[in-house]
Amino acid sequence: MAGLTISPRIGLATLRTGLFTVLVVLVACSPASGPTAPSTSTAATGTAFTVRSSGPSGTAAAPTPPAGSDVEGSIESGGIKRTYVLHLPPASTRLQPTPLVAAFHGWPMSATRLADVTHLAAVADAHGFAVLFPQGYGDSWSVPGGLATPAHEAGIDDVAFARDLLDAVGPTYQIDSSRVVATGISNGGHLVEALACALADHLMGIVPVAAPLRPAGPAGCRPSRSVSVLEIFGSDDLDGAAFPDTLSFWAATDKCPSGSVENHLPDTVDDGTTVAITSFTGCASGTEVTGYLVIGGGHAWPGGRPLGSADEFGRTSREFDASELIWEFLSRHS
């Protein structure tokens, strides 16, 4: 399984902007870390194999659920071959039609590393949805107006890749590509917010993790329809002032009534973190804008495996499981 290589404390601002995007699937083999030679086919192709899903280390043993299956596939997008891993739940739990979570890794990171950190495949097996883990060019994503990642420097169009991929895997694997929640961490999370602006016709919601917007928000963001938003952010990861600004941007974009409701999760774990929740409801077309601020939390996927040491990345909260929260968010809007 591919590892994550990051210099100690490059600055949580840099880490956060790069670290995870989520189309999620637990994989046994690592897909290529970037585009390869041009493919002759634009259809989704892949090889399926069965894997046994597992939760994060330290999780108490539980009855083993039926195993889903992984498909390592590829499509042609922008004239180059792009790869992905798709996790399909077992037939015994699979919902019909089958909704999809697309999970984008961070930078530098791989699709398989994100799957391992998030255990989204295990959550998908339990609840019956599919998870898609796309692989970025040079373990990175090109976000319009974003950082100079390898993908950005190479002129990769990852918004187009995301559209092509969703259009391909939907009919190929009997997935409802109109019922998609896109999630990602850091660089992947920033791509997810760009997708909400450009691919709203494919998405019912987004869950950016450790990826607040710049103060002005995405330039020229005019979604074709309202998209629900669930933001997850650690207070020790970058400038906490960006979090309320991000929620305000999406509340205005989704035409939410003025005013939000503030709440807190019960503090059930002694891990140095607590969780404040900000909610905007009654937004256009039944959408919502919700923010989970992990007070004392770092550059992390709450409830998942730590990205590295606490000195490098800060605390990983155990107050809630972000992957289970994504399922709850998906089920509310499907």
N, C-alpha and C positions, 0 to 999 in steps of 0.2 A: 504494500500500500504506500502510495506516494506520501512523502512528508511535507511539512511546511517549513520553508527556510526564510527566516527573517532575522535581521540583525537586532541585537538587544536595544530596546527603547529607541527605535528610529524616530520615535515621536508618535504618540497614539493618533495624532491627526493623520499622519501618513498611513499608519496601519489601518486605521478605521476606513479610510477612503478606499483601501485596496482589499480588505480581507475576505468576505464571503458572499457569493450570491447563491441563491438556492433554487435549482430544479432538482428534486431530491430522489436518490435511489442508492441503496447499499450495494456496492459492487465488489466482486471478488477479484477482478482484474482491472488495472488502471487503463483508461482510454488514453490515446495520444494527447499530449499537452498542447497541441496546436494543429492548424490545418496542414494537410499533407497534399500530395499531388492532386491535380484536378480530377474529379470523378466524372464518369461518363453518364451517370444517372442522377436525376433530381429527386427520385423517390426515396423514401426512407428504407434503408436496408439494415438488417441486424441479425445477430446470433443470440438465441435465447438459452439461458441455463438457470437452474434452480439454485437458490441460495437460502441459507438459514439466517433470518434477521436476528440481530442482537442489540441490546440496549447499551447505554454507557457503562463503563467499568464501575464496579461498586454497587450496581443495581441488584436488589435482592432477586434470587432465582424465582421464576414463575413458570407455570405450565407453558410449554413451548407451543405457540400457535402454528397453524399450517404455514409453510414457507411460501412466499411469493417467488416470482422469477424475475431475473434481470435480463435485459436485452442490450447488448453493446452494438450500437448502430452508427450509421453515418448518412449524411446527405450532402449534396452540393449546394453551396450558397456563395454568391459573389465570385463564382468561378473556381472555388477551392473546396476541398473535401473537409467537412466539419464533423466532429464526432460527439456522441452523447451516450449516456447510460439511462435506460428507462426501466423503472421498477414497477412491475405489475403485481397487484395483490392476488392471493389465491382465489380460486373460483368460489370457495365457500363464504368469503366475506365481500367479494367484489360487488360494488354498487353498479346498478344499471339505470341510466347511462353512467359511465365512469368518469368522475371529475378528476382533475389533474392539478398537482402542485408542481410548478417549475422552479427549481432551486439553483441559483447561480452562486458559484464559489467566489472567494475573494482573491486578492493579488498580493503575493504570489501563492497560488493554491491550485489544487486539482479538483475535478468533480468527485473522485473517489475519497479524497480527504474530507470534503464537505459532507459526503454521505456518512462517513465515520463519525464526524463531530456531532452531527445533528440527529442520528438514528431515525431519520424520517421514514426509512423503509419499514422499520418495525411498527411505527405508528400507522403507516399506510396499510400494512397487513391486518392490523387490528380493526381498522375502520373502513377499508374497502376502496380507497382511492389510489390513483397511480402517482408516481413521482418521477419527474424528468430532471436529470442532472446533465446539462450541457457542459462541454469543455471549451474554455476560452483559449484564444491564441496567446501563446507564451504564458499560460497560466494567468491570464488577465482578460479584461474586457475594455472595449472602446466605448466610453460614455460621451455623448455630445457635450462639449464644453467642460469635460472632466480632465483628470490627470493624464500626463504623458506616459501612459502604460505601453508595454510592447505592442498590444493590439492597436492602441490609438496611433502610435508612431508608424505602424505598418499600413494604416489607412483602412483597417477592417471596419465593416459596417455591421455591428452586432445587433442593432435594432432590426435590420433586415434578416439577419441569421435567426433571431428569435421568432420572427413572423414565419419564415420558411420552415423552421423546425416544427412549430405548432401546427402549421398547415399540413405537414407531412405525417407526423405521428398520429394525428387524430383519426383519419380514415384507416391508416395501416393497422392500428392496434385497437380499434373500436373504442376510442376515447372521445369524450365530448369536449372538443377544443373551444367551445364557447363558455365552458365552466372552469376557467383556469384561475388559480391564485399563483402569482409569481412572488417568490421570496429570494432573498440573497443577503449576503453579509458584506459590509465594507464596499469595495469596488463593485461587487455583485449587487449590493443593495442600491447603490447609485444607478446602476443600469436598470434595475427594476423600476425606479422612480421615472426614469426616462421612458420605459415601456408604458407606464401608465399614461404618459402624455401622448405617445405615438401609436400604441396598440390597444387602446381602450376597447375596441371592437372584439378583442380576443379575451379580455380580462374582466373578472368580476371583482377582483381585489388584489392588493399588493401588501407584502409584509417586509419592508426593509429593516434589516438588523444592523445596528452600528453604522448608520449611513444617513445622518441628517442632511438636509439640503443646505446649500449656500444661502446667505441672507436674502438674495433677490429671487431665489427659486429658479427652476429651469426656464431658460429663455424660450419664449414662444410656446409655452405649454397650453394647448387647447385640446383636451381630450374630446373624442367624438361622443362619449357618453360618460356619465358619472361612474367612478370606480371607488369602492370602499378601500380604506387605508388603515393598516395597523402598524404603527411604528414602535420599535423596541430599541432602547438606547441606554447605555450605562453612563451615569453622571461623571465618572472618573475618566471617561473616554472622550477627549477633546473638549470643546467649549460647550458646556451645558446650555448656554443661551440659544444655541441653534435648535434645540429640541422644541421649545414652544413656538418658535418661528416656523418650523417645519409643519407642525400641526395647524397653525393659523393659515399657512399657504393652502394646505389641502382642504381645510374647512371652507375657505373662500372659494376654492375651485369647485367643490361639491355643493356649494350654495347651502351650507348648513346654517340653521338659525343661530343668531349671535348668542354667545354664552356657552360655557362648557360645564360638565359635572366632574368634580374631583372626588377621588376615592383612593383607598389603599388596600392592598392585599393583607390578610393576616400575616404577621411575622412568625412563621412556623419553623424556620430553620436558623440556627445560630451560625450564620456564615458571613456576617458583616454587611449584609445587604438588606434593604427593604424596597418595596415597590409601590410607587404612586401611579395612579391611573387617571388619565384625562380623557373624557369622552364627549364627542359631539354627535348627537343623534338627530333624527328628523331631517336628514340631508336629502338632496334631490334623488329621486328614483329609489328611495329606500336604502340609500347608502349610509355608511357611518365613517367617522374619523376617530380613531382611538390611539392613545399613546401609553406605552408602558415605560416609565422612567425607573430604571434600576438604580436606586440611590446607593452609592458605594460600589457599583458594578463597573467593570472595565470593558475592554474590547472582546466581547464574548457572545456565545450562543447560550442563553440561560437554559439550564437543565441538560446541556450537552457536555461533551468532553472539552476541557480547557484547550485553548489554542497553543498554550505554552505555559511557562511559569507565571505566577502572579506578579513577579517583579517586572516581567516584560509586558504582560497583557492586562494586568489587573484581575480583579475577582470575577469568577464565573458563578452567578447566583444560582442557588438551588430552591429559591422561593416559588418558582414555577417552571414548567417545561415549555419552551418556545415551540417545539414541534407539536405537542398536544394542543397548544393555544392556536396554532395555525389550523389544525383540524377543526376546532370549535368555530373559528372564523369562517372557514370554508363551509361548514355545515349551516351556519346562519345565513349564508348568501347563495346557497345552491338551490 
